[in-house]
Amino acid sequence: MIGKLRHRVAIEQEYRNRDRQGGAVTEWTVFADRWAKVEQLSEAARFYAGSDMTDTTHKITIRYTENVTPKMRVRLHKDNRVFYITGIDNLKESNVYMVLRCSATRREKA
């Protein structure tokens, strides 16, 4: 698996602060830099995976990293594309690799 982790990515977390006028300012800070395998999911794969994967457009595999949450996002270093994490799978519950199910667009929570 290590040879397939070819993309350098930054896992980023949202940081909210106030500007000088008291308004909210949102910034993204780097939580961790990792090597990753990035796969685009086909329409058929998304359909057969079930309703929990309908917003998922990509699957990103990284070495296990504690404290990664669906409130974070992944940014590819090579072209700065951003993917929002929609779900996390700890492969075989072994704490060796994890799969981040991601969406190319952000879905606001109601």
Buried (B, 14 or more C-beta within 10 A) or exposed (E): EEEEBEBEBBBBBEEEEEEEEEEEEEEBEEBBEBBBBBEEBEEEEBEEBEEEBEBBBBBBBBBEBEEBEBEBBBBBEEEEEBBBBBBBEEEEEEEEBBBBBBBEEEEEEE
